[in-house]
Amino acid sequence: MGRYLITGACGHIGNVIVRNLNKEGITPSVLLMPKESDMPLHGLKTEILRGDICDRSFIKDNINEDDTVIHLAGIIDIGGFPEELVKKVNFEGTANITDACCEKGAKKLVYVSTSDIIALSDENAETLKERKDFPEEKMKGAYAESKSKATEYVFENSTKKNLNACVVFPTAIIGPFDYKISEVGQALLNFINYKLLASIDGGYNFVDVRDVANGIISASKIGKSGEGYILSGTKISVTDFIKSMNSATGRFYVPPKFIKGLVLAFADIITKQASKKGTKPIFSRKSIESLSSNCNFSSAKAEEELGFKARDISETVKDSIDWLFDNMPDKICSRAKRERKRYIEKKNK
């Protein structure tokens, strides 16, 4: 029958995929970095393998014939990593995985790319749909450059070497089980703690991590080789997103709105300070620019071929905030937890 092998399993999407596979009675093998904490996988059934995706011989030794490989591992560059490292991990690591799948005769490879490279390629498109080529001159920054190059490499090998591989393109991920606190998770946490000090006009397409995990598992089973699938959710404005967070917390807090240029002027400073503290920035240049980019993604293909379905964003925001309250230490959001306790008591009377 083969096995599931997952890279980046401790990440937001990865640990949810493991949870979903466990529900199906599957114990996946997970590839973690040598010193990486496996805390997000505690209580789950896995076989842990430790090594580096940039170590070509290690990858070759640990991918077997008939494996279904879900490749998630990578660096989401928000300004805290050297460009060369981002390119090495995102492209060379993916090339190592792809080459090993070809050599060993893996059953299936699902590569988790990003919708960012589609948006950059078709900035003026009325509706953003799947594509297989990504103009190099349009890719901005090491992250987009490396992810587009890696995505093209997977597509090329599915054609030239008959590798059974498909690619998924999730939009901005949000949802529970965010143990490492993603940038979106940090924004929710900042809102909870009254530290989201500014907002701007704009919006983006957010998709629930649980729906993305379902879509990826479906792609591993029935996704067509050589095809890409956009996994998108709801396009929501910053203003409506704040309203949704207020509804989930039972309070009314609206950060002052600033013009984009002013926030951008401070974004790099904020990112550097957050990097020194080992936290995610309140705003990064990438996130600010994304809020004013084209995000009219269509998931019609994934819905038709994979049975993909995205839930309502209000449900996701509520579940995300509930998860943060239940899982973050009291010292991180003590005031918010006291307020929430009073809100729930009042609501239940």
N, C-alpha and C positions, 0 to 999 in steps of 0.2 A: 504493500500500500504506500510505502514511502512515508516521509515525515514532513512536518512544517518546520522550517528554519527561519527565524525572524531576527533581523539586525535592528538595532535601535529599539529593542523591546521595552526599555525602561522609560522611553519617552511618552508623551501624552497619547499619541495614537497607538503606539506599540503595546503599552500595558493594557489598553482596552481591547485590542485584538486578542491578546493572551486570555483575557477574561472571557471573551466570547467563544474562543476555541475550547476553553475548559468546559463551558456550558454544553458544548457538543461532544464532550467526552474525549477531547484531544489534548495531549500533553506535548506542546511544541518545544523544540530546541531553540534557545535564545542565545545570540552572540553578543556578549558584553565586553567592554574594554577591560583590560587587566585589573584596574583598581576602581572600576565603576561600582557605585552602590546599587544593590539589587532591591532596595527598599520598596519601590513601586510594585514589585512582584511578590512581596511577602504574602503568604497564604495561598498563592496560586501554584498550580502544578506545571513545572517547567524542567527542562534539562539545560543547565547553564554551561555554556562554553565561553572561555575567556580568550580574547585575542584582539588584534587590530585589523580592521578591514583594509588598511593600507599595506598590510603584510601579505604579499601575494601568495607565498608558500603556505601560510596558515589558512588562508581562505580556500585554497585549492585542496588542502588536506581535510577540510571540514564541510565541504559540500559533496553530497553523495548522489549517486544515480537515483532518480525518482523522487528527489527532494522537491517540495514546493517551497520556494524561497520568497519571502516578503522582505524587500530591502527598504528600510526606513532610515537607517543611520545616516547622519549628515550634520552639517553645521548651518544653523540659520543665522546668518551674519547680521547683527544689528549694531556693529561697530566695535565689538570687543575682541575680535579675533584677527590675527594677521591674514592678509589676503591670500598669501601662498598656502597657508594651512587650510583655509576654506576651499580653495581650488583642489588641493591634494585630497582632502577627505571626500568632498562631494563628487569630484570627477574620477580621480584615480581609484578611490575606494569602490565606486560603482563599476568601473571598468574591470576591477579584480573580481567582483561578484559575478558580473556578466560573463567574463572569460571562463571562470570556473564552472558556471552553469553550462556553458557550451561544451567544455572539455569533458565534464562528468556526466553529461546527459541528464540534467535536472528535468523534472517533470514540468515545472512551471516557474517562471520568474515574474513577480509583480513588483515593479519599481514605483515608488511613491515620489512623484515629482512635485511641482507646485504650479498653481494657476497663474502665479506672477509672470512666468515667462510667456504665457499666452496673451496676457493683458499687454505686456510690453511689445509683443509682436504685432498686435492688432489694436493699437490705442484708439483708433477712430471707428472701430467696427460697431455696428448697431447691436449685434449680439455676438458674444465671444464663444466660439466653438473649438473643438479639438483640432489640433494640427500637429505635424510631425517635424516641421522645420522651424528654426528660430533664428532670425537674422542676427548675426553676431554684433553688428553695429547698433542694434536696438537694445541689447542687453546691458543694463546699467549696474555696475558693481560686480564684485567677485562672486556673490551668491547667485545672481541671475546668470552670469557667464558660466559658472560651474554646473548649475542645474540644467541649463539648456544643453550644454555640451554632453552631459551625462545622459540626458533624455534621448538625444539624437543617437548616442552610442548604443543604447538599448534597442531602439527602433532599427538601426542598421544591422545589428546582429540577429534580430528576429527575421530579417529578410535574407541576409547574406549567408548566415550559418544555420538557418532553419531553427533558431531558438524559439521555444514556445514562451513568449514574453509579452506582457502588456503593461501599460503605464496608466497610473491614475493621477489626476491633477486636483487635489483638494483646494478649496478657497481657505479663508482664515478660520482656523480651528478654535472652537470654544466648547466647554463642557466640563463635567466632573472628572475626577481621577487625574487632575492636573498637578501631580506631585512635585514636579520640578518648577512649577509656576512659569507658564509661558508668558509671552508679552501681553496677550489678551487677558490671561489670568491675573497678571500684575495690575492691569487696568481695573479689573473687578475688585481686587484687593485694595487698591488705592481708593476706589470709590467707597468701599465699605468703611475705610478708615479716614474719610474726609481728606485724603491726600491727592485726589484728582483735582488739581487746582485750576485747571483750564480746559476748555473745550474749543473746537473749531468747527466750521462748517464742513460738510462732506459726509461720507458714509462708506460702507464696504459690504461685501458679501460674506456672511458668517455661516458656518456649518457645524452642526453638532458632532463632536468627536465619536460618539456612539454610532451615528449614521455613517460616518466615514469608515469606521472599523468594519461595519457590516458590508459596505460597498467594496472594501478591499478584499475581504474574505470571499465575497461573491465573485470578484474578479479572478481570484485564485482558482475558482472552480469552473466558471463558465465564461470568463473574459476571453475575447478572441485574440489570438496571437497577432502581434503587429498593430494592435489598436490602442487608442488612448481614450480615457474616460474622465470627463470633468465631474467632480463630486462637489456640487455647490449647494448652498442653502438659501438664506434670505438676505436680500439687499436691504440694509437698514441704515438710516441716517444717524449721525452722532446724537442728535437731539432725541430721536425715538429710542435709541439705545439707552440713554440716560433715564428716560421715562420708564423703560422696562426694568432697569436696575432699581429705581425708586419703588416701583410696584412690588418687586420681589423682596425688598427690605422693609416696606411699610413706612417709608419716610419721604420727605421732600427735600432733596439737595441738588441744586443746579450750579455747577461750577461756572464761573464767568467765561464768556466766549471771547476769544482773541482772534485776530487775523492770522492767517496761515504763515505769512512772512515773519511775524514776530515770534511765533512758536518755533519756527525753523531756526531762527537765529540762536535760540538757546538749546536746541535739540542735541547738538554735538557735545556741549558741556554737560548736559544731563546724562547723556550716554556714557561719557567718560567717568563721571562720578559714580554711576550705578555699577560700572565695570569694576571699579576699585573696591566697591562694597560687596561685590559678588551677587548683585540683584539685577532684575530687569529694569530698564529705564521707564519712567512715566511716559515719555515720548521718545521716539527715535526718528531720525530723518526718514528712514524707510516707511515707518508706520504713518507718519504725517503725509508723505507723498502718496501713499496707498489710498488714504481717505479722500483724495481728490482725483483718483485715477478711474479709468473705465472698469466697472465691475459687473457688467451685464452678462454674467456667465450663464450658459445653458447646460443643465444636467440631463437634457432630454435623451441623449444617447445612453447614458448610464441607467436612466429610468427604464428605457425600453429593453436594453440587453442584459442588465445586471439586476433589475428589480430594485434599483436604488430609490430610496425615499427619504426626504429630509423633513424633520419635524418642525413645528412652529418655534420661532426664535424665542418667544416669551417663555416657553417651557424650558428651553435650554438655559436661558439666563437665570431663571429661578433655581433650576437644579444645580447650576454652577455655583451660585451664591450659597445655596444650602450646603453644598459639599465643602466649600471653603470654611463656613462657620463650623461645620462638624469636624474638620480635619486640621485646621490651623491652630497652633498653640495659643492659649489665652493671651500671652504677652504680645502677640502680633496684632490682635484685634479685640482687646479687652473691652474698650468702650462700646464698640459695635455689638459685641456679644451681649452686653448688659442691655443695650437698647433693643436688641432682637428679642431677648427674653421678655421684656416688658410688652413688646408688640404682640408676641404670641399669646401671652397671658390675657391681654386686652381683647385680642381677636377671639379667644376661646370662651370669654365670659358670655 
